[in-house]
Amino acid sequence: GNSVTQMEGPVTLSEEAFLTINCTYTATGYPSLFWYVQYPGEGLQLLLKATKADDKGSNKGFEATYRKETTSFHLEKGSVQVSDSAVYFCALASGSARQLTFGSGTQLTVLP
Amino acid sequence: DAGITQSPRHKVTETGTPVTLRCHQTENHRYMYWYRQDPGHGLRLIHYSYGVKDTDKGEVSDGYSVSRSKTEDFLLTLESATSSQTSVYFCAISDLARVNTGELFFGEGSRLTVL
């Protein structure tokens, strides 16, 4: 079956530091890959996505590249801000109903 | 923001009592989902709906039932709540164009505590 593995958190960084959150996946076929973000007290919202191999998704300074050869979709940002503090979920969509499979989430805290 | 309202937002109940959570949308989206969020597990799919009266089970459906009698409402029922069902429950919606790429819009969540 499908599965998503994320690096364990929590991750604590200083403002302007470089961020990487690792994500690897197992899936049949050709899944679409996503990063969702959950700010405190809110529901998840889509941050970025990539639908085929070598695609790069980007939004709000975050980016991730769909690497089929390494089955990875690592999230990166060159300079984090305090407002980026949130929980980040890697996810994939595959199958006829396009159900999402989520990773366990990575808590990011950015200190001023 | 997508128009999704979950109710109640917080509920405390006792083991063995029935509980119903409601998800209401104003987007006329075809697809609706119920997920639960637990530490270390991320989000897991409970049930989903692909149209009025059309529902299917997800990964963790045992102990839950759903109903969708109209497009805008998707109800999640715990017939007899157990402490293992203490969780945060999220409703999500999607339309036909986005569901094929897995893009969902989430509600703000309902926190359920079963004592």
Contacts between the chains, C-beta under 8 A, distances in Angstrom:
chain1	res1	chain2	res2	distance
A	4	B	42	7.8
A	6	B	42	8.0
A	32	B	101	5.1
A	32	B	102	5.2
A	34	B	102	6.2
A	34	B	103	7.5
A	41	B	108	7.6
A	42	B	108	6.0
A	42	B	109	7.9
A	43	B	4	7.8
A	43	B	90	5.7
A	43	B	92	7.9
A	43	B	106	3.4
A	43	B	107	5.2
A	43	B	108	4.9
A	43	B	109	5.6
A	44	B	43	7.3
A	44	B	90	7.1
A	44	B	92	7.9
A	44	B	104	7.8
A	44	B	106	4.5
A	45	B	105	7.9
A	45	B	106	6.8
A	46	B	103	5.6
A	46	B	104	7.5
A	49	B	101	6.7
A	49	B	102	7.6
A	49	B	103	6.8
A	51	B	101	5.8
A	89	B	42	5.9
A	89	B	43	6.9
A	91	B	102	7.1
A	92	B	102	7.5
A	93	B	101	6.6
A	93	B	102	2.6
A	97	B	48	7.0
A	97	B	50	6.9
A	97	B	56	7.1
A	98	B	99	4.9
A	98	B	100	5.6
A	98	B	101	7.4
A	98	B	102	5.2
A	99	B	33	8.0
A	99	B	45	5.8
A	99	B	48	6.8
A	99	B	58	7.0
A	99	B	102	7.9
A	100	B	43	7.7
A	100	B	45	7.4
A	100	B	102	5.2
A	100	B	104	6.4
A	102	B	42	4.1
A	102	B	43	4.3
A	102	B	44	7.5
A	103	B	42	5.4
A	104	B	40	5.6
A	104	B	41	6.0
A	104	B	42	4.3
A	105	B	42	5.0
